[in-house]
Amino acid sequence: MSLLEDLDAFLHSQPGMSLSPSQDGNVHIKGRFRFSASFDGSPAVEDSYQIHLVAFPEHQEKLPEVYEIGGRIPRDGDHHINPAGNLCLGSPIRLHMILRKGFRLTEFVERCLIPFLYATSLAEQGHERFKLGELPHGAAGLLEDYAKLFGCVARADVLRYLETLTLKKRRANKKPCPCLCGRKLVKCRTHKVIVMLRATVPQKLFKESLAAL
C-alpha cells in the first residue's frame, strides 16, 4: 500500500479528521479522532479525542507523533506526555517491534494509539489506570522495558546489549556475547534475539536509546 493509499484509508475511517496545511514537508492531520475498543477482561469504551497527528513521509521508519490538543489529558509525565507535548505511547524499540518495518499509518493507530487512548478513557472512568499494562515512560521506563526485552536486570547489562546492537553485524558477531556467557555472540542463543531486533528496528534507534540511558 502506498503512502497516499494509506492516508486515504485513515481519513476515510476518521471523517472527523482532515489534512492541515504545513510547510515542513511532513503530513499533519488534525480533528476529532473517534474509536471504539474492547480488550480481554476490560470494559468496552467508545470515545473521542481532539488530536494532531504528524507523519514523516521523508523518514518512513520514524514513528508518527501524536498530540492531544483538546486539553483533556494533563501535560505531565504521570499521564505519559513527553516534554515536547506529544503522547508517550511506549519505548521506541518496543513500538517498532509491535509494528515491524514498513508499517502503515492505520496499523500505528490501531496497535499503538487506540490502546493508549482506551487506557486513558478507562482511567477517567475510575478503572485501574492503564489496565492493559502501563507503557514505560522516561529513562527509568526505557531501562525497565529494555531489561525485560533483553532478559537481564542491571543497567550495565542493558547498555552492553544496546552497544552490541549499534555495531555492524560482522564486528558484533566476533565480540563476546553481552549476556556474559563467555562465548562469542554468533555462538550464543542470544544471537537470535540480536538478529530479530536488527531486522525489526532501525539501527539509529539503538544509538539514540543508548545515548538516552
mmCIF file of the C-alpha atoms, coordinates in Angstrom:
data_MODEL
# 
_entry.id   MODEL 
# 
loop_
_atom_site.group_PDB 
_atom_site.id 
_atom_site.type_symbol 
_atom_site.label_atom_id 
_atom_site.label_alt_id 
_atom_site.label_comp_id 
_atom_site.label_asym_id 
_atom_site.label_entity_id 
_atom_site.label_seq_id 
_atom_site.pdbx_PDB_ins_code 
_atom_site.Cartn_x 
_atom_site.Cartn_y 
_atom_site.Cartn_z 
_atom_site.occupancy 
_atom_site.B_iso_or_equiv 
_atom_site.pdbx_formal_charge 
_atom_site.auth_seq_id 
_atom_site.auth_comp_id 
_atom_site.auth_asym_id 
_atom_site.auth_atom_id 
_atom_site.pdbx_PDB_model_num 
ATOM 1   C CA . MET A 1 1   ? 0.000   0.000   0.000  1.00 0.00 ? 1   MET A CA 1 
ATOM 2   C CA . SER A 1 2   ? 1.376   3.419   -0.983 1.00 0.00 ? 2   SER A CA 1 
ATOM 3   C CA . LEU A 1 3   ? 1.548   6.341   1.429  1.00 0.00 ? 3   LEU A CA 1 
ATOM 4   C CA . LEU A 1 4   ? -1.300  8.066   -0.413 1.00 0.00 ? 4   LEU A CA 1 
ATOM 5   C CA . GLU A 1 5   ? -3.484  4.943   -0.204 1.00 0.00 ? 5   GLU A CA 1 
ATOM 6   C CA . ASP A 1 6   ? -2.614  4.546   3.473  1.00 0.00 ? 6   ASP A CA 1 
ATOM 7   C CA . LEU A 1 7   ? -3.504  8.177   4.157  1.00 0.00 ? 7   LEU A CA 1 
ATOM 8   C CA . ASP A 1 8   ? -6.774  7.881   2.235  1.00 0.00 ? 8   ASP A CA 1 
ATOM 9   C CA . ALA A 1 9   ? -7.697  4.759   4.209  1.00 0.00 ? 9   ALA A CA 1 
ATOM 10  C CA . PHE A 1 10  ? -7.051  6.535   7.502  1.00 0.00 ? 10  PHE A CA 1 
ATOM 11  C CA . LEU A 1 11  ? -9.040  9.656   6.573  1.00 0.00 ? 11  LEU A CA 1 
ATOM 12  C CA . HIS A 1 12  ? -11.897 7.505   5.271  1.00 0.00 ? 12  HIS A CA 1 
ATOM 13  C CA . SER A 1 13  ? -12.063 5.703   8.628  1.00 0.00 ? 13  SER A CA 1 
ATOM 14  C CA . GLN A 1 14  ? -11.889 9.017   10.523 1.00 0.00 ? 14  GLN A CA 1 
ATOM 15  C CA . PRO A 1 15  ? -14.271 11.536  8.881  1.00 0.00 ? 15  PRO A CA 1 
ATOM 16  C CA . GLY A 1 16  ? -13.758 13.918  11.806 1.00 0.00 ? 16  GLY A CA 1 
ATOM 17  C CA . MET A 1 17  ? -10.104 14.407  10.846 1.00 0.00 ? 17  MET A CA 1 
ATOM 18  C CA . SER A 1 18  ? -8.583  16.233  7.896  1.00 0.00 ? 18  SER A CA 1 
ATOM 19  C CA . LEU A 1 19  ? -5.251  17.286  6.459  1.00 0.00 ? 19  LEU A CA 1 
ATOM 20  C CA . SER A 1 20  ? -3.847  20.522  7.819  1.00 0.00 ? 20  SER A CA 1 
ATOM 21  C CA . PRO A 1 21  ? -1.653  22.815  5.680  1.00 0.00 ? 21  PRO A CA 1 
ATOM 22  C CA . SER A 1 22  ? 2.058   22.716  6.544  1.00 0.00 ? 22  SER A CA 1 
ATOM 23  C CA . GLN A 1 23  ? 5.380   23.855  5.138  1.00 0.00 ? 23  GLN A CA 1 
ATOM 24  C CA . ASP A 1 24  ? 7.740   21.432  6.867  1.00 0.00 ? 24  ASP A CA 1 
ATOM 25  C CA . GLY A 1 25  ? 7.341   18.545  4.430  1.00 0.00 ? 25  GLY A CA 1 
ATOM 26  C CA . ASN A 1 26  ? 5.510   16.404  6.980  1.00 0.00 ? 26  ASN A CA 1 
ATOM 27  C CA . VAL A 1 27  ? 1.891   15.255  6.927  1.00 0.00 ? 27  VAL A CA 1 
ATOM 28  C CA . HIS A 1 28  ? -0.264  16.992  9.549  1.00 0.00 ? 28  HIS A CA 1 
ATOM 29  C CA . ILE A 1 29  ? -3.732  15.647  10.351 1.00 0.00 ? 29  ILE A CA 1 
ATOM 30  C CA . LYS A 1 30  ? -5.998  17.328  12.879 1.00 0.00 ? 30  LYS A CA 1 
ATOM 31  C CA . GLY A 1 31  ? -9.512  16.821  14.195 1.00 0.00 ? 31  GLY A CA 1 
ATOM 32  C CA . ARG A 1 32  ? -11.689 14.603  16.334 1.00 0.00 ? 32  ARG A CA 1 
ATOM 33  C CA . PHE A 1 33  ? -10.435 11.039  16.468 1.00 0.00 ? 33  PHE A CA 1 
ATOM 34  C CA . ARG A 1 34  ? -13.167 8.547   17.330 1.00 0.00 ? 34  ARG A CA 1 
ATOM 35  C CA . PHE A 1 35  ? -12.641 4.965   18.400 1.00 0.00 ? 35  PHE A CA 1 
ATOM 36  C CA . SER A 1 36  ? -14.432 2.001   19.876 1.00 0.00 ? 36  SER A CA 1 
ATOM 37  C CA . ALA A 1 37  ? -12.384 -0.644  21.649 1.00 0.00 ? 37  ALA A CA 1 
ATOM 38  C CA . SER A 1 38  ? -12.699 -3.605  23.955 1.00 0.00 ? 38  SER A CA 1 
ATOM 39  C CA . PHE A 1 39  ? -9.910  -5.795  25.302 1.00 0.00 ? 39  PHE A CA 1 
ATOM 40  C CA . ASP A 1 40  ? -9.992  -9.080  27.181 1.00 0.00 ? 40  ASP A CA 1 
ATOM 41  C CA . GLY A 1 41  ? -11.375 -8.634  30.664 1.00 0.00 ? 41  GLY A CA 1 
ATOM 42  C CA . SER A 1 42  ? -11.843 -4.867  30.323 1.00 0.00 ? 42  SER A CA 1 
ATOM 43  C CA . PRO A 1 43  ? -14.962 -2.768  29.674 1.00 0.00 ? 43  PRO A CA 1 
ATOM 44  C CA . ALA A 1 44  ? -15.820 -1.619  26.164 1.00 0.00 ? 44  ALA A CA 1 
ATOM 45  C CA . VAL A 1 45  ? -15.044 2.032   25.505 1.00 0.00 ? 45  VAL A CA 1 
ATOM 46  C CA . GLU A 1 46  ? -16.416 4.354   22.838 1.00 0.00 ? 46  GLU A CA 1 
ATOM 47  C CA . ASP A 1 47  ? -14.817 7.783   22.984 1.00 0.00 ? 47  ASP A CA 1 
ATOM 48  C CA . SER A 1 48  ? -13.138 10.552  21.016 1.00 0.00 ? 48  SER A CA 1 
ATOM 49  C CA . TYR A 1 49  ? -10.202 12.931  21.427 1.00 0.00 ? 49  TYR A CA 1 
ATOM 50  C CA . GLN A 1 50  ? -9.058  16.042  19.629 1.00 0.00 ? 50  GLN A CA 1 
ATOM 51  C CA . ILE A 1 51  ? -5.660  15.115  18.244 1.00 0.00 ? 51  ILE A CA 1 
ATOM 52  C CA . HIS A 1 52  ? -2.933  16.379  15.959 1.00 0.00 ? 52  HIS A CA 1 
ATOM 53  C CA . LEU A 1 53  ? -1.062  13.580  14.206 1.00 0.00 ? 53  LEU A CA 1 
ATOM 54  C CA . VAL A 1 54  ? 2.224   14.162  12.397 1.00 0.00 ? 54  VAL A CA 1 
ATOM 55  C CA . ALA A 1 55  ? 3.593   11.607  9.922  1.00 0.00 ? 55  ALA A CA 1 
ATOM 56  C CA . PHE A 1 56  ? 7.036   11.789  8.320  1.00 0.00 ? 56  PHE A CA 1 
ATOM 57  C CA . PRO A 1 57  ? 6.938   10.672  4.646  1.00 0.00 ? 57  PRO A CA 1 
ATOM 58  C CA . GLU A 1 58  ? 10.637  11.512  4.128  1.00 0.00 ? 58  GLU A CA 1 
ATOM 59  C CA . HIS A 1 59  ? 11.561  9.310   7.089  1.00 0.00 ? 59  HIS A CA 1 
ATOM 60  C CA . GLN A 1 60  ? 9.233   6.353   6.757  1.00 0.00 ? 60  GLN A CA 1 
ATOM 61  C CA . GLU A 1 61  ? 10.872  4.404   9.599  1.00 0.00 ? 61  GLU A CA 1 
ATOM 62  C CA . LYS A 1 62  ? 10.199  7.260   12.020 1.00 0.00 ? 62  LYS A CA 1 
ATOM 63  C CA . LEU A 1 63  ? 7.147   6.744   14.184 1.00 0.00 ? 63  LEU A CA 1 
ATOM 64  C CA . PRO A 1 64  ? 4.336   9.304   13.847 1.00 0.00 ? 64  PRO A CA 1 
ATOM 65  C CA . GLU A 1 65  ? 3.887   11.798  16.659 1.00 0.00 ? 65  GLU A CA 1 
ATOM 66  C CA . VAL A 1 66  ? 0.501   12.365  18.287 1.00 0.00 ? 66  VAL A CA 1 
ATOM 67  C CA . TYR A 1 67  ? -0.593  15.404  20.282 1.00 0.00 ? 67  TYR A CA 1 
ATOM 68  C CA . GLU A 1 68  ? -3.821  15.679  22.269 1.00 0.00 ? 68  GLU A CA 1 
ATOM 69  C CA . ILE A 1 69  ? -4.986  19.234  21.510 1.00 0.00 ? 69  ILE A CA 1 
ATOM 70  C CA . GLY A 1 70  ? -8.308  19.353  23.358 1.00 0.00 ? 70  GLY A CA 1 
ATOM 71  C CA . GLY A 1 71  ? -6.768  19.964  26.797 1.00 0.00 ? 71  GLY A CA 1 
ATOM 72  C CA . ARG A 1 72  ? -8.231  16.750  28.129 1.00 0.00 ? 72  ARG A CA 1 
ATOM 73  C CA . ILE A 1 73  ? -5.017  14.948  29.086 1.00 0.00 ? 73  ILE A CA 1 
ATOM 74  C CA . PRO A 1 74  ? -2.876  16.786  31.695 1.00 0.00 ? 74  PRO A CA 1 
ATOM 75  C CA . ARG A 1 75  ? 0.543   17.793  30.399 1.00 0.00 ? 75  ARG A CA 1 
ATOM 76  C CA . ASP A 1 76  ? 2.781   15.841  32.736 1.00 0.00 ? 76  ASP A CA 1 
ATOM 77  C CA . GLY A 1 77  ? 4.767   12.628  32.902 1.00 0.00 ? 77  GLY A CA 1 
ATOM 78  C CA . ASP A 1 78  ? 2.173   10.971  35.123 1.00 0.00 ? 78  ASP A CA 1 
ATOM 79  C CA . HIS A 1 79  ? -0.176  10.991  32.127 1.00 0.00 ? 79  HIS A CA 1 
ATOM 80  C CA . HIS A 1 80  ? 2.540   9.926   29.692 1.00 0.00 ? 80  HIS A CA 1 
ATOM 81  C CA . ILE A 1 81  ? 3.095   13.204  27.905 1.00 0.00 ? 81  ILE A CA 1 
ATOM 82  C CA . ASN A 1 82  ? 6.616   13.819  26.642 1.00 0.00 ? 82  ASN A CA 1 
ATOM 83  C CA . PRO A 1 83  ? 8.385   17.143  27.318 1.00 0.00 ? 83  PRO A CA 1 
ATOM 84  C CA . ALA A 1 84  ? 7.726   18.079  23.664 1.00 0.00 ? 84  ALA A CA 1 
ATOM 85  C CA . GLY A 1 85  ? 3.990   17.686  24.286 1.00 0.00 ? 85  GLY A CA 1 
ATOM 86  C CA . ASN A 1 86  ? 3.382   14.517  22.259 1.00 0.00 ? 86  ASN A CA 1 
ATOM 87  C CA . LEU A 1 87  ? 1.908   11.361  23.741 1.00 0.00 ? 87  LEU A CA 1 
ATOM 88  C CA . CYS A 1 88  ? 4.404   8.824   25.095 1.00 0.00 ? 88  CYS A CA 1 
ATOM 89  C CA . LEU A 1 89  ? 2.966   5.671   23.553 1.00 0.00 ? 89  LEU A CA 1 
ATOM 90  C CA . GLY A 1 90  ? 5.791   3.424   24.730 1.00 0.00 ? 90  GLY A CA 1 
ATOM 91  C CA . SER A 1 91  ? 9.505   2.816   24.391 1.00 0.00 ? 91  SER A CA 1 
ATOM 92  C CA . PRO A 1 92  ? 10.613  3.332   20.766 1.00 0.00 ? 92  PRO A CA 1 
ATOM 93  C CA . ILE A 1 93  ? 12.213  -0.097  20.336 1.00 0.00 ? 93  ILE A CA 1 
ATOM 94  C CA . ARG A 1 94  ? 9.103   -1.820  21.730 1.00 0.00 ? 94  ARG A CA 1 
ATOM 95  C CA . LEU A 1 95  ? 6.811   0.143   19.398 1.00 0.00 ? 95  LEU A CA 1 
ATOM 96  C CA . HIS A 1 96  ? 8.938   -0.767  16.391 1.00 0.00 ? 96  HIS A CA 1 
ATOM 97  C CA . MET A 1 97  ? 8.747   -4.419  17.438 1.00 0.00 ? 97  MET A CA 1 
ATOM 98  C CA . ILE A 1 98  ? 4.966   -4.167  17.596 1.00 0.00 ? 98  ILE A CA 1 
ATOM 99  C CA . LEU A 1 99  ? 4.706   -2.554  14.168 1.00 0.00 ? 99  LEU A CA 1 
ATOM 100 C CA . ARG A 1 100 ? 7.656   -4.115  12.313 1.00 0.00 ? 100 ARG A CA 1 
ATOM 101 C CA . LYS A 1 101 ? 9.290   -2.409  9.342  1.00 0.00 ? 101 LYS A CA 1 
ATOM 102 C CA . GLY A 1 102 ? 7.098   -0.971  6.603  1.00 0.00 ? 102 GLY A CA 1 
ATOM 103 C CA . PHE A 1 103 ? 4.230   -0.287  8.983  1.00 0.00 ? 103 PHE A CA 1 
ATOM 104 C CA . ARG A 1 104 ? 1.199   1.673   7.813  1.00 0.00 ? 104 ARG A CA 1 
ATOM 105 C CA . LEU A 1 105 ? -0.423  4.652   9.489  1.00 0.00 ? 105 LEU A CA 1 
ATOM 106 C CA . THR A 1 106 ? -3.601  2.658   10.008 1.00 0.00 ? 106 THR A CA 1 
ATOM 107 C CA . GLU A 1 107 ? -1.589  -0.041  11.826 1.00 0.00 ? 107 GLU A CA 1 
ATOM 108 C CA . PHE A 1 108 ? 0.129   2.523   14.034 1.00 0.00 ? 108 PHE A CA 1 
ATOM 109 C CA . VAL A 1 109 ? -3.229  3.978   15.037 1.00 0.00 ? 109 VAL A CA 1 
ATOM 110 C CA . GLU A 1 110 ? -4.816  0.593   15.682 1.00 0.00 ? 110 GLU A CA 1 
ATOM 111 C CA . ARG A 1 111 ? -1.941  -1.003  17.590 1.00 0.00 ? 111 ARG A CA 1 
ATOM 112 C CA . CYS A 1 112 ? -0.342  1.950   19.400 1.00 0.00 ? 112 CYS A CA 1 
ATOM 113 C CA . LEU A 1 113 ? -2.639  4.978   19.616 1.00 0.00 ? 113 LEU A CA 1 
ATOM 114 C CA . ILE A 1 114 ? -6.007  3.346   20.343 1.00 0.00 ? 114 ILE A CA 1 
ATOM 115 C CA . PRO A 1 115 ? -4.700  1.216   23.275 1.00 0.00 ? 115 PRO A CA 1 
ATOM 116 C CA . PHE A 1 116 ? -3.234  4.383   24.817 1.00 0.00 ? 116 PHE A CA 1 
ATOM 117 C CA . LEU A 1 117 ? -6.460  6.385   24.455 1.00 0.00 ? 117 LEU A CA 1 
ATOM 118 C CA . TYR A 1 118 ? -8.514  3.399   25.604 1.00 0.00 ? 118 TYR A CA 1 
ATOM 119 C CA . ALA A 1 119 ? -6.443  3.166   28.807 1.00 0.00 ? 119 ALA A CA 1 
ATOM 120 C CA . THR A 1 120 ? -6.721  6.915   29.340 1.00 0.00 ? 120 THR A CA 1 
ATOM 121 C CA . SER A 1 121 ? -10.512 6.795   28.999 1.00 0.00 ? 121 SER A CA 1 
ATOM 122 C CA . LEU A 1 122 ? -10.711 3.882   31.429 1.00 0.00 ? 122 LEU A CA 1 
ATOM 123 C CA . ALA A 1 123 ? -8.718  5.848   33.998 1.00 0.00 ? 123 ALA A CA 1 
ATOM 124 C CA . GLU A 1 124 ? -11.093 8.789   33.660 1.00 0.00 ? 124 GLU A CA 1 
ATOM 125 C CA . GLN A 1 125 ? -13.971 6.433   34.434 1.00 0.00 ? 125 GLN A CA 1 
ATOM 126 C CA . GLY A 1 126 ? -12.285 5.332   37.659 1.00 0.00 ? 126 GLY A CA 1 
ATOM 127 C CA . HIS A 1 127 ? -10.962 1.999   36.440 1.00 0.00 ? 127 HIS A CA 1 
ATOM 128 C CA . GLU A 1 128 ? -7.429  0.793   37.075 1.00 0.00 ? 128 GLU A CA 1 
ATOM 129 C CA . ARG A 1 129 ? -5.086  3.053   35.187 1.00 0.00 ? 129 ARG A CA 1 
ATOM 130 C CA . PHE A 1 130 ? -3.506  1.519   32.097 1.00 0.00 ? 130 PHE A CA 1 
ATOM 131 C CA . LYS A 1 131 ? -5.143  -1.811  32.762 1.00 0.00 ? 131 LYS A CA 1 
ATOM 132 C CA . LEU A 1 132 ? -3.553  -3.275  29.649 1.00 0.00 ? 132 LEU A CA 1 
ATOM 133 C CA . GLY A 1 133 ? -0.124  -2.777  31.191 1.00 0.00 ? 133 GLY A CA 1 
ATOM 134 C CA . GLU A 1 134 ? 1.388   0.643   31.672 1.00 0.00 ? 134 GLU A CA 1 
ATOM 135 C CA . LEU A 1 135 ? 3.797   1.561   28.940 1.00 0.00 ? 135 LEU A CA 1 
ATOM 136 C CA . PRO A 1 136 ? 7.274   2.697   30.062 1.00 0.00 ? 136 PRO A CA 1 
ATOM 137 C CA . HIS A 1 137 ? 7.926   6.437   30.268 1.00 0.00 ? 137 HIS A CA 1 
ATOM 138 C CA . GLY A 1 138 ? 11.173  8.337   30.645 1.00 0.00 ? 138 GLY A CA 1 
ATOM 139 C CA . ALA A 1 139 ? 14.698  6.975   31.120 1.00 0.00 ? 139 ALA A CA 1 
ATOM 140 C CA . ALA A 1 140 ? 13.683  4.719   34.029 1.00 0.00 ? 140 ALA A CA 1 
ATOM 141 C CA . GLY A 1 141 ? 10.890  3.244   31.930 1.00 0.00 ? 141 GLY A CA 1 
ATOM 142 C CA . LEU A 1 142 ? 13.219  2.687   28.987 1.00 0.00 ? 142 LEU A CA 1 
ATOM 143 C CA . LEU A 1 143 ? 15.660  0.868   31.231 1.00 0.00 ? 143 LEU A CA 1 
ATOM 144 C CA . GLU A 1 144 ? 12.918  -1.337  32.686 1.00 0.00 ? 144 GLU A CA 1 
ATOM 145 C CA . ASP A 1 145 ? 11.429  -2.172  29.309 1.00 0.00 ? 145 ASP A CA 1 
ATOM 146 C CA . TYR A 1 146 ? 14.742  -2.957  27.634 1.00 0.00 ? 146 TYR A CA 1 
ATOM 147 C CA . ALA A 1 147 ? 15.816  -5.114  30.574 1.00 0.00 ? 147 ALA A CA 1 
ATOM 148 C CA . LYS A 1 148 ? 12.694  -7.231  30.004 1.00 0.00 ? 148 LYS A CA 1 
ATOM 149 C CA . LEU A 1 149 ? 13.352  -7.286  26.281 1.00 0.00 ? 149 LEU A CA 1 
ATOM 150 C CA . PHE A 1 150 ? 16.945  -8.499  26.683 1.00 0.00 ? 150 PHE A CA 1 
ATOM 151 C CA . GLY A 1 151 ? 16.205  -10.786 29.631 1.00 0.00 ? 151 GLY A CA 1 
ATOM 152 C CA . CYS A 1 152 ? 18.552  -9.033  32.039 1.00 0.00 ? 152 CYS A CA 1 
ATOM 153 C CA . VAL A 1 153 ? 18.324  -6.895  35.178 1.00 0.00 ? 153 VAL A CA 1 
ATOM 154 C CA . ALA A 1 154 ? 21.128  -4.384  35.671 1.00 0.00 ? 154 ALA A CA 1 
ATOM 155 C CA . ARG A 1 155 ? 21.610  -1.124  33.796 1.00 0.00 ? 155 ARG A CA 1 
ATOM 156 C CA . ALA A 1 156 ? 25.117  -2.203  32.771 1.00 0.00 ? 156 ALA A CA 1 
ATOM 157 C CA . ASP A 1 157 ? 23.628  -5.320  31.130 1.00 0.00 ? 157 ASP A CA 1 
ATOM 158 C CA . VAL A 1 158 ? 21.150  -3.249  29.102 1.00 0.00 ? 158 VAL A CA 1 
ATOM 159 C CA . LEU A 1 159 ? 23.927  -0.933  27.958 1.00 0.00 ? 159 LEU A CA 1 
ATOM 160 C CA . ARG A 1 160 ? 26.023  -3.896  26.764 1.00 0.00 ? 160 ARG A CA 1 
ATOM 161 C CA . TYR A 1 161 ? 23.135  -5.188  24.640 1.00 0.00 ? 161 TYR A CA 1 
ATOM 162 C CA . LEU A 1 162 ? 22.488  -1.760  23.158 1.00 0.00 ? 162 LEU A CA 1 
ATOM 163 C CA . GLU A 1 163 ? 26.197  -1.269  22.437 1.00 0.00 ? 163 GLU A CA 1 
ATOM 164 C CA . THR A 1 164 ? 26.243  -4.606  20.624 1.00 0.00 ? 164 THR A CA 1 
ATOM 165 C CA . LEU A 1 165 ? 23.245  -3.551  18.533 1.00 0.00 ? 165 LEU A CA 1 
ATOM 166 C CA . THR A 1 166 ? 24.994  -0.351  17.451 1.00 0.00 ? 166 THR A CA 1 
ATOM 167 C CA . LEU A 1 167 ? 27.868  -2.339  15.937 1.00 0.00 ? 167 LEU A CA 1 
ATOM 168 C CA . LYS A 1 168 ? 27.979  -3.673  12.403 1.00 0.00 ? 168 LYS A CA 1 
ATOM 169 C CA . LYS A 1 169 ? 26.922  -7.297  12.134 1.00 0.00 ? 169 LYS A CA 1 
ATOM 170 C CA . ARG A 1 170 ? 30.346  -8.827  11.395 1.00 0.00 ? 170 ARG A CA 1 
ATOM 171 C CA . ARG A 1 171 ? 32.075  -6.900  14.142 1.00 0.00 ? 171 ARG A CA 1 
ATOM 172 C CA . ALA A 1 172 ? 29.384  -7.675  16.721 1.00 0.00 ? 172 ALA A CA 1 
ATOM 173 C CA . ASN A 1 173 ? 29.392  -11.403 15.931 1.00 0.00 ? 173 ASN A CA 1 
ATOM 174 C CA . LYS A 1 174 ? 33.105  -11.650 16.750 1.00 0.00 ? 174 LYS A CA 1 
ATOM 175 C CA . LYS A 1 175 ? 32.739  -9.974  20.125 1.00 0.00 ? 175 LYS A CA 1 
ATOM 176 C CA . PRO A 1 176 ? 31.847  -11.679 23.428 1.00 0.00 ? 176 PRO A CA 1 
ATOM 177 C CA . CYS A 1 177 ? 28.114  -12.104 23.867 1.00 0.00 ? 177 CYS A CA 1 
ATOM 178 C CA . PRO A 1 178 ? 26.575  -9.325  26.012 1.00 0.00 ? 178 PRO A CA 1 
ATOM 179 C CA . CYS A 1 179 ? 24.962  -12.000 28.195 1.00 0.00 ? 179 CYS A CA 1 
ATOM 180 C CA . LEU A 1 180 ? 28.481  -12.705 29.588 1.00 0.00 ? 180 LEU A CA 1 
ATOM 181 C CA . CYS A 1 181 ? 28.280  -16.426 28.887 1.00 0.00 ? 181 CYS A CA 1 
ATOM 182 C CA . GLY A 1 182 ? 31.900  -16.373 27.694 1.00 0.00 ? 182 GLY A CA 1 
ATOM 183 C CA . ARG A 1 183 ? 31.083  -17.361 24.098 1.00 0.00 ? 183 ARG A CA 1 
ATOM 184 C CA . LYS A 1 184 ? 31.172  -15.154 21.032 1.00 0.00 ? 184 LYS A CA 1 
ATOM 185 C CA . LEU A 1 185 ? 27.816  -13.619 20.144 1.00 0.00 ? 185 LEU A CA 1 
ATOM 186 C CA . VAL A 1 186 ? 27.434  -15.680 16.963 1.00 0.00 ? 186 VAL A CA 1 
ATOM 187 C CA . LYS A 1 187 ? 27.734  -18.902 19.005 1.00 0.00 ? 187 LYS A CA 1 
ATOM 188 C CA . CYS A 1 188 ? 25.242  -17.947 21.722 1.00 0.00 ? 188 CYS A CA 1 
ATOM 189 C CA . ARG A 1 189 ? 21.464  -18.278 21.662 1.00 0.00 ? 189 ARG A CA 1 
ATOM 190 C CA . THR A 1 190 ? 21.337  -14.527 22.305 1.00 0.00 ? 190 THR A CA 1 
ATOM 191 C CA . HIS A 1 191 ? 22.382  -14.171 18.666 1.00 0.00 ? 191 HIS A CA 1 
ATOM 192 C CA . LYS A 1 192 ? 18.817  -14.989 17.568 1.00 0.00 ? 192 LYS A CA 1 
ATOM 193 C CA . VAL A 1 193 ? 17.443  -12.115 19.655 1.00 0.00 ? 193 VAL A CA 1 
ATOM 194 C CA . ILE A 1 194 ? 20.009  -9.716  18.195 1.00 0.00 ? 194 ILE A CA 1 
ATOM 195 C CA . VAL A 1 195 ? 19.218  -10.823 14.635 1.00 0.00 ? 195 VAL A CA 1 
ATOM 196 C CA . MET A 1 196 ? 15.485  -10.356 15.231 1.00 0.00 ? 196 MET A CA 1 
ATOM 197 C CA . LEU A 1 197 ? 15.983  -6.863  16.633 1.00 0.00 ? 197 LEU A CA 1 
ATOM 198 C CA . ARG A 1 198 ? 18.256  -5.842  13.768 1.00 0.00 ? 198 ARG A CA 1 
ATOM 199 C CA . ALA A 1 199 ? 15.640  -6.983  11.273 1.00 0.00 ? 199 ALA A CA 1 
ATOM 200 C CA . THR A 1 200 ? 12.874  -5.048  13.030 1.00 0.00 ? 200 THR A CA 1 
ATOM 201 C CA . VAL A 1 201 ? 14.313  -1.843  14.443 1.00 0.00 ? 201 VAL A CA 1 
ATOM 202 C CA . PRO A 1 202 ? 16.295  0.920   12.658 1.00 0.00 ? 202 PRO A CA 1 
ATOM 203 C CA . GLN A 1 203 ? 19.911  0.845   13.877 1.00 0.00 ? 203 GLN A CA 1 
ATOM 204 C CA . LYS A 1 204 ? 19.954  4.559   14.656 1.00 0.00 ? 204 LYS A CA 1 
ATOM 205 C CA . LEU A 1 205 ? 17.269  3.913   17.265 1.00 0.00 ? 205 LEU A CA 1 
ATOM 206 C CA . PHE A 1 206 ? 19.662  1.687   19.211 1.00 0.00 ? 206 PHE A CA 1 
ATOM 207 C CA . LYS A 1 207 ? 22.183  4.534   19.211 1.00 0.00 ? 207 LYS A CA 1 
ATOM 208 C CA . GLU A 1 208 ? 19.548  7.020   20.358 1.00 0.00 ? 208 GLU A CA 1 
ATOM 209 C CA . SER A 1 209 ? 18.386  4.666   23.133 1.00 0.00 ? 209 SER A CA 1 
ATOM 210 C CA . LEU A 1 210 ? 21.964  4.093   24.255 1.00 0.00 ? 210 LEU A CA 1 
ATOM 211 C CA . ALA A 1 211 ? 22.540  7.847   24.423 1.00 0.00 ? 211 ALA A CA 1 
ATOM 212 C CA . ALA A 1 212 ? 19.293  8.353   26.359 1.00 0.00 ? 212 ALA A CA 1 
ATOM 213 C CA . LEU A 1 213 ? 20.421  5.863   29.022 1.00 0.00 ? 213 LEU A CA 1 
# 
